[in-house]
Amino acid sequence: MKERTEEKVLAQNKKATHDYFIEETYETGIALTGTEIKSIRAGKANLRDAYARIEHGEVLLHNMHVSPYDAGNRFNHDPLRTRTLLLHRQEIRKLIGATKESGYSLVPLRLYLKNGYCKVQLALVKGKKNYDKREAIAKRDANREIARAFRDAQRR
């Protein structure tokens, strides 16, 4: 039988691609409670200010906001609780070495469902300077102008 690999993106961190150079990405699992996964499937997650940190040999995701589940009553979760990311030991060791270098951080890029499991795309990133951000904006604007001129030329 053919194996399906469906991916449904539930939340993205678009600000991360603007603020950081992405060096490497990892697909990680995430440990969630019952009401958290129900709320995430409903699209009530936010990665905007989230970051990951390695503590005591495990990768923890901080500041990911998951709204409380509407029908969760007393079993609901804390919206900003720290969640554990699931990685292989070798990958964690590699990340420990990389994050000890100055300027490198761990940032989640997107939260998605893959074959029924919730996954996080975690990136090893290096911060951009202001002039790098301005350069990226200028390139994007130039590409937009070229595309607009090309479209206008095709219409004539």
C-alpha positions in Angstrom: 0.0 0.0 0.0 1.0 3.6 -0.7 1.8 5.6 2.4 0.2 9.0 2.7 2.1 12.0 4.0 -0.4 14.8 4.4 0.7 18.0 6.0 -1.8 20.6 7.3 -0.1 23.8 8.5 -1.8 25.0 11.7 0.5 28.0 12.7 3.4 29.7 11.1 6.1 32.1 12.5 6.5 34.5 9.5 8.4 37.0 11.6 11.2 34.4 12.1 12.2 34.5 8.4 12.4 38.3 8.5 14.4 38.5 11.8 16.8 35.5 11.3 19.0 33.7 8.9 17.9 30.0 8.9 20.9 27.7 9.1 19.3 24.3 9.6 15.8 22.9 10.3 14.5 19.9 12.2 11.2 18.1 12.3 10.3 17.5 15.9 7.4 16.0 17.7 5.7 17.8 20.6 4.3 16.5 23.9 0.8 17.8 24.3 -2.2 17.2 26.6 -5.6 16.2 25.3 -7.2 19.7 25.4 -4.1 21.3 23.8 -4.2 19.1 20.7 -8.0 19.7 20.3 -7.4 23.4 20.5 -4.4 23.3 18.1 -6.5 21.3 15.6 -9.1 24.1 15.8 -6.4 26.5 14.7 -5.9 28.3 18.0 -2.1 28.3 18.3 0.3 31.1 18.0 4.1 30.8 17.4 4.9 34.5 17.2 7.0 35.0 20.3 8.0 31.3 20.8 11.5 30.1 21.2 13.2 26.8 22.2 15.8 26.2 24.8 17.8 23.2 25.8 17.5 22.5 29.5 18.7 19.3 31.4 19.3 17.4 28.1 15.8 18.1 26.6 14.5 20.7 24.2 11.7 22.8 25.7 9.4 25.2 23.8 8.6 28.4 25.6 6.0 31.1 24.9 3.9 29.1 22.4 0.4 30.3 23.0 -2.4 27.7 22.7 -5.8 29.0 23.6 -7.9 27.0 26.1 -10.2 24.5 24.5 -13.8 25.7 24.6 -15.3 22.4 25.9 -12.3 21.7 28.2 -13.9 22.6 31.6 -11.6 21.9 34.5 -9.1 19.8 32.5 -8.0 22.8 30.4 -4.3 23.7 30.1 -2.3 26.8 30.9 -2.1 28.7 27.5 1.7 29.5 27.8 3.0 26.4 29.5 6.4 25.1 28.6 6.1 22.1 26.2 8.7 19.4 25.5 9.9 18.8 21.9 10.8 15.3 21.0 14.2 14.8 19.3 16.7 12.1 19.0 19.6 12.2 21.5 22.2 12.8 18.7 20.2 15.7 17.4 20.0 17.3 20.9 23.7 16.9 21.3 24.3 18.6 18.0 22.0 21.5 19.0 23.7 21.9 22.3 27.0 22.4 20.5 25.5 24.8 18.0 23.6 27.0 20.5 26.7 27.4 22.6 28.2 29.4 19.7 27.4 33.1 20.0 24.5 34.3 18.0 22.7 31.0 17.4 19.1 30.3 18.7 16.3 27.8 18.3 13.1 29.1 16.9 10.0 27.2 15.8 9.0 28.1 12.2 5.7 26.2 11.8 3.3 23.9 13.6 1.6 21.3 11.5 -0.2 17.9 11.4 1.6 15.1 9.6 -0.2 11.7 9.4 -2.3 12.7 12.4 0.6 13.7 14.6 1.4 17.3 15.6 4.9 18.3 14.5 7.0 21.5 15.0 9.6 22.6 12.4 12.4 23.9 14.6 15.2 26.0 13.1 18.7 26.8 14.2 18.9 30.5 13.4 21.4 33.4 13.5 20.0 36.9 14.1 20.0 39.5 11.2 21.3 43.0 11.6 19.1 45.9 10.6 20.9 46.5 7.3 20.3 42.8 6.4 16.6 43.3 7.0 16.5 46.5 4.9 18.4 44.6 2.1 15.8 41.8 2.2 12.9 44.3 2.0 14.6 46.1 -0.9 15.0 42.8 -2.8 11.4 41.8 -2.2 10.1 45.2 -3.4 12.3 45.0 -6.5 11.0 41.5 -7.3 7.5 42.7 -6.8 8.1 45.6 -9.3 9.6 43.3 -11.9 6.6 40.9 -11.6 4.2 43.8 -11.9 6.0 45.1 -15.0 6.0 41.6 -16.5 2.3 41.2 -15.9 1.5 44.6 -17.4 3.6 43.8 -20.5 1.7 40.5 -21.0 -1.7 42.2 -20.8 -0.8 44.6 -23.7 
